[in-house]
Amino acid sequence: MRLVLVDDVWLAREGLARLLTAHGHTVVGLAGHPDEVPELVRRTAPDLAILDIRMPPTFTDEGLRLAGALREQHADLPLLVLSQYVEPAYVQTVLELTGSRRCGYLLKDHLLDAAQLDAALDRLVAGELVVDPAVVEVLLEDNQDPLAVLTPRERDVLALMAEGLTDRGIAERLFVSLNTVGTHVQRVLRKLDIPSGATDNRRVLAVLTYLDRTTPRPNP
Amino acid sequence: MRRPDALTAGLAAATVLVAIVDTKMAISAGRQPAEFYILEISAALVWAGVGTLAVLIRPDRPGVGRLMQLLGLVLMLDAPAGFELTTSDRWVAVDLVLAHAAQPFQIALFAHILLAYPAGTLRHPPERRLIGTTYGWSAVVGVVGVIDTVAVVTAPGWVGARPPGAITGGRPSSVLMNSVWLVLTAVFLVLLVDKIRRATRRERRVLAYPFGSGLLILLLFLIVLVFTAASANIPIPLAYLAVLVGPGAFLAGLVRERLSYGSLAELVRTIERAPVGQLQEALRRALRDPGLQVGFARANGYVGEGGDVLTLPTGNGRAVLPIGGRPPIAVVLHDASLTSEPTLLNAASAAARLALDNARLHALVQEQLADVRASRRRIIEAGADQRRRLERDLHDGAQQRMLAVGIALQLLQRQLGDEAAAAELLTEARTELDAALAELRELARGIHPAVLTEQGLSAAVRTLARRVPIPVTVEDSLSTRPAPAVESAVYFIVSEALNNVVKHARATSARITLCRNENRLHVEVVDDGVGGADAGLGSGLRGMADRAAAFDGTVSVTAVRPSGTRVAVELPCD
């Protein structure tokens, strides 16, 4: 697929470009500063944009804000935010800024896993959400008490739901039938009292919100 | 007041004794109405009494009081000279001779009192010469009076009539005598006017009492004289008033001038405690010198409390009192009359020096404290800054390079394809690299979490809470981010507090509260553990307190009922 890659660190940018090229993708645009990106995306019309979080000018969360800006201009452009931090707060922000649509949050070193990289890109283009397993693991650990009601299998299903996988994706990952996954999902949602009507993307958000509830957002 | 000394008591007793003799004489042989004698005797008694009082009140300056005592005694002695007695008693004759001997001295004494008032000493040679001459002349007149009186009382058929009088005279010699009195009076008036003219502001306030009341009495007499057409006697009440007011005014002046030696300690305390800006006022009050000024030593002279440059006076009724060392740290410009009170000036100067030293040391300590505070804050801020920079360096340097290695490894893996042995080694390298990246990530987070820099204290504290193995709730009502340095300090304090909870408290849950009240940031970490934390123990708690103190904040550790510990942090933030 055709990709735009945004990272201010030259070493990472060129390395990732080579890696992605080796994976059979075409890097149609490279940028080192968020200001260059909207124009670059408009010109190259990529299938997906990969954004580093920490970029100039303030080296804080430019990548997150860039994701929000791109989402406003390109409602369907899949956006993958790369980070060095296992930080649920960032995931929440990414989901909020992109309307929980076609977006992902991945640790940079997980790109080194060829299978994980390919899967993430494919799922994003297919319209799914992608949440780094390491972040989900932190959230699950944080909720050991409430999650004690789940069986180990149900816990696995919950983790994959949180990572943004669809029922089909979960079935493939766990080598079980779609029906079995459906049953597990319904049971997990019921046990945790998460609204079961939500499907796919909105389900991811509901699960993440559930897992993050021990740490409420600031009061307005 | 003190117990009277022998001289004071003796003079008072002598006056009373003579008063008794005078009274007996008046009762047994007086031709005038009783009021006349009462007035004569009480006038003398009032002078003696007020004089005694003055000596007792002002033991430091007994001069004027002593003179007034003497005047009282002399008045009492010479009172019979005007008694108009009808008697031929020989003892009365002796008394009359004595009375005429004493009579002229009342004038000398009165002049002496007026010129010596209020210090009790004659400061100028002309004054001393005049008073000396007056006493001498009084002695001459006294001798003449004695001779005349002896002649009268020894004349046959004497029945108490007055002698033809050296003073009231009719003889040629009395003209000469009166001329001398006139000259002496003229000189006296000149010197008196000169004294008033030379008096300092402070002295004039004291002089005003006798002179003012003297003028008042004179005015009253004139009015009465005008209305009663000169011939009539002075009305009795007015006479009594005059008798009382005269000496009373002298006493009032002395009391007013009195600088309380009895409460010298109090004076020292007042001055010593005076803030530097009010030292001048405290000294003015203590020394009763409203014109007093304090000058503080500066490189190019002295400046007053208001910052005005002071010129040190020479003469002009002002005197300079240096305070503390050489060169002095300050000077007091005071009324020259105060130099006659060296004890008092020394005490005031010592007290002022204490006050100035206190203020100087206080300012010095404050200044040093401010320096220490600022440097402690700079150190903490620099530490936080370095941590931030170190984390960024790791993020942008080592982490990216390791990532690049990982990418290279992965590309190599793709190129090698199915070479099993090499692929195995590559996988091993990848595993090691993943672990190294994870460790590096943890290290960077420990040094300074990016989420603190990028998303602020609230998000960073939530992350901290998440990593604790017990449930931790976060109540956060911060709507804006505090300054980065404050965020850093609070973050590491909370981190340390949670560390303690996990390590020592055996708690099952904890709660973190973040809120802002006006310009104060309040942070609380409360657990339900076994407690026992003490701010005085352990470097961890000490470190928390130090971090808070660097921003003028406080950390308090208290026990919570039924069990647990509360760590409360409060620090200013804008």
Contacts between the chains, C-beta under 8 A, distances in Angstrom:
chain1	res1	chain2	res2	distance
A	9	B	396	5.9
A	9	B	400	4.9
A	11	B	400	4.9
A	11	B	401	6.5
A	11	B	403	7.6
A	11	B	404	5.0
A	12	B	400	4.9
A	12	B	403	5.7
A	12	B	404	7.0
A	15	B	403	6.5
A	15	B	404	4.5
A	15	B	407	4.0
A	15	B	408	7.4
A	16	B	407	6.8
A	18	B	407	6.5
A	18	B	411	6.4
A	19	B	407	4.8
A	19	B	410	6.2
A	19	B	411	6.6
A	22	B	410	7.7
A	22	B	411	5.4
A	22	B	414	5.7
A	53	B	454	7.9
A	54	B	395	6.7
A	54	B	450	7.1
A	54	B	454	7.3
A	59	B	392	6.8
A	60	B	453	6.2
A	60	B	454	3.9
A	61	B	454	4.8
A	61	B	455	6.9
A	84	B	395	5.9
A	84	B	399	5.9
A	84	B	441	6.1
A	84	B	444	7.5
A	84	B	450	7.4
A	85	B	441	7.5
A	85	B	445	7.4
A	85	B	450	5.4
A	85	B	451	6.4
A	86	B	441	7.1
A	87	B	450	7.7
A	87	B	451	5.2
A	87	B	459	7.9
A	87	B	463	6.4
A	88	B	463	7.8
A	88	B	466	7.2
A	89	B	451	6.1
A	89	B	455	5.6
A	89	B	459	4.3
A	89	B	462	6.5
A	89	B	463	6.7
A	90	B	451	7.4
A	90	B	455	7.5
A	93	B	455	7.6
A	108	B	399	7.8
A	108	B	403	5.7
A	109	B	403	6.5
A	109	B	406	6.5
A	109	B	433	8.0
A	109	B	434	6.3
A	109	B	437	4.4
A	109	B	438	7.6
A	111	B	407	8.0
A	112	B	403	7.5
A	112	B	406	4.1
A	112	B	407	6.7
A	112	B	409	7.5
A	112	B	410	5.5
A	112	B	430	6.8
A	112	B	433	7.5
A	112	B	434	7.3
A	114	B	410	6.2
A	114	B	413	7.8
A	114	B	414	7.6
A	138	B	466	6.5
A	138	B	467	7.9
A	139	B	466	7.9
A	142	B	466	4.7
A	145	B	471	6.4
A	214	B	465	7.5
A	214	B	466	7.5
A	214	B	471	6.6
A	214	B	472	7.5
A	214	B	473	6.6
A	214	B	474	7.9
A	215	B	462	3.9
A	215	B	465	6.2
A	215	B	466	6.3
A	215	B	474	5.5
A	216	B	474	6.9
A	216	B	475	7.9
A	216	B	476	7.2
A	218	B	458	5.4
A	218	B	476	5.2
A	218	B	477	7.1
A	218	B	478	6.2
A	218	B	479	6.7
A	219	B	476	7.2
A	219	B	477	5.0
A	219	B	479	7.6
A	220	B	479	7.5
